[in-house]
Amino acid sequence: MHGPLNQREKILAAALQLFAKHGFENTTVPQIKSNARVGLSTFYRYFRNKEELLNAIYRELRCKLEDCLDVPLHAGDTPRRQFHELWIEMVNFDRDFPSAIGFLEHRHHGAYLDNESEPLERVPWPITDLLDRLGRENAIKDVPRMVLAAVAWGTFVELVKLDCQGRLTLSDEVLQAAEDCIWDAIHSPGVDCAARSGRASVPTAGCP
């Protein structure tokens, strides 16, 4: 269970909520401080401007995302099982931080990212790391890793967006079907796949 937020965390949470709802350009500092229930002087104690705040949110969410996806995988597990464990954590992250993926993948943020934020990997490194290891085992297709990473991460991002727009409901059944489709798209033919009944249930994703 999360404890009470300190003032800086309140500002970050309030800004993320407003950026996700109204967009960065349409959100003002007075709106953020009001939503966070802090004074204007408190806002400027932590952040010089709205751009610095956006970059702080971006970096912290990227760190949280990669921490969530960096799960211990067992060498004895099948490639399919290892991918399933990663998929579960992708869904869990969206459930725990329901505005995060929409914020991180917003196409207009690039214009505001600073020199520290801009070089950060767009595809979370635990995804490419798993694909590198599965590639060494010849468990996935022999194509550039970033192509397969884009299939896995990009598809998940689009599913979350569709859910947010009300065009798709990410039920357990839909999430498992999507997972199966992505694995079918990236794995090498003939690789041993875990039976569906052997997978843990997938929690329902949230909505940015």
N, C-alpha and C positions, 0 to 999 in steps of 0.2 A: 504494500500500500504506500502511496506517495505521501510524504509529509507536507506541511504548509509551505507555500512558496515564499521565498524572500522577495524583496522589491525588484531586483534585477530579473528574477524568474517571472514575476508578474508582468513585467514589461514585455519580455520575450513571448509569453503565452498570449497576451492581449494583442500584440502586433501580429503574431502568426494567425490568430483568429480573424483579424481584420484584413490582413493581406489575402488570406484565402477567400474571404467573402467578397471584398470590394476591389482587390488588386492593389499593388504597391502604389501606383500613381494616384489612385483615388482615396488613399488613406493619409490622413494628416497626423502630425505629432500630437495636437490637442485631442484628437480622437483616441489615439493610443493611450495617452496618459489618463484620459477619462475611463477608458475600458479597463485599464490596469488599476484604477483607483489610487493613483499616486499623483503627487504634485509635478508641475512642469520642471521645477528645479531638481527634483529627484530623477526625472527622465534624463536631463542633461548631465547629471552626475555620472551616469553610466554610459551614455551614448552622445556623441557630438551632434549627430543628425540621423535622419531616417535611413540613409544609405548604410551608415555604420551598423545600425540595428539590423538591417536586412542581412548583411554579411555575417553578423554574429549568429543569427538564427540559422542561416544556411550552413555554416561550419558546424554548429552544434548538432543539427539534425543529421548531417552527413556522418558525423562521428557516432551518433546513436544508431543510425541505420547499419553502419558497418559493424558496430559492436553486437547488435542483435543478430546479424547474419553470420557472424564469426563463431559458429557452433562447432564443438568437437565432433569430428566424424570418425567412425571406426573403420580401420583398414579392412576388416573382415566383411563389412557390409557390401552388398552388391552396388554397382554404380547407380542403379535405379533407386535403391534405398537412400543413398547419399544425396541424390538430387531431391528426393522427397523431403528429407530433413531440412534442406535449404529452403525448399518451397514453403514448408510449415512456418519457418521463421520469417519469410517474406510476408506471409499472411498475418502472422502475429504482430509484426511491426506496424502494419497498416491498421490493425485493430487497436493497438496501444497508442498510436499517434495518428489519429484519423485525418489530420490536415497536412501531414508531413509530405507525403508523396506528391500531392498536388502542388505544394509549394516548391519542393525541390526540382520538379520537372516543368515548372512554368517557363515557357519559352522566352518571356520578356525579361527575366532576371539577369540574363547575360550582360545586359548593358550596364548593370549596377554592381556586378561582382568586382571586388578589388583584387590586387595582385596575390593575396593569400588565398582567396576563395576560388578564383578562376581556374587555377591548375588542378583542382581536385577532380578525381575521376568521376565521370558521369555515371558509369556503370559501377556499382559497388564492388570493391576488390574481392570480397569473399566469393562472388559469383565467378569472376574470371579465374580466381585461384582454384576453385573446384573444377572448372572446365579444363584448366591446365593439367591438373592431376588426372582427370579422366581421359584427357587426350594422350597422356603418356601411357595409359593402359589400353589405348585404342578402343575406348568405350564410346567415343563420340565421333561424329563425322569429321573427316580430314579437310576442314575448311578453316579459315582464319578464326581464332578464338573470339574476336570481337563480333564477328557475324553471329556466332552462337549465343554470345552474351546479349547481343541486341535482341535476338529472338526471345530469350528467356526473360530478361528484365523489361524490355520494351513491351512485350505482350502483357506482362503483369501490370505495368503502369497503365496501359490502355484499358484493361479490365477494371481497374480501380476508377478511372475517369468515367467509364460507361456506367458504373454503379452509381457514382455521384450524380450523374445526369439523369438518373432514373430510367436508363435504357436497358439496364441489365441488373438482375439481382444476384449477388455473389453468394448464393447458397452453398452449402457443403458439396452438393452434387455438381454444381457448376464449377466450383473451384477444383474438384477432383478431375472433372472432364478436361478443364483447361490444363491442369498439370499433365495429364496423360497426353494431350495434344502436343504440348511443348516438348515433352520427352521424346515422343515419336518423331518430332522434327529434328532433334539434335543428336540422338543416339545412333551408333553404328548398327546396321542390320546384324542380327544374330546375337547381340548382347543380351545376357540373362537379365530379364526384367522381373522384379518382385511381383508376386500376385497381388491383385487389388485388395484381397481380403487381409493381406499381411501389412497393409499400411495403416497408420494411425489416422483418425478422423481429422479433417481440416477445419479449423475454426473459421467462422464467417469474417470476411474482411470488412474494414470500416470504410468511411467515405471522406475524402478531403473536401 
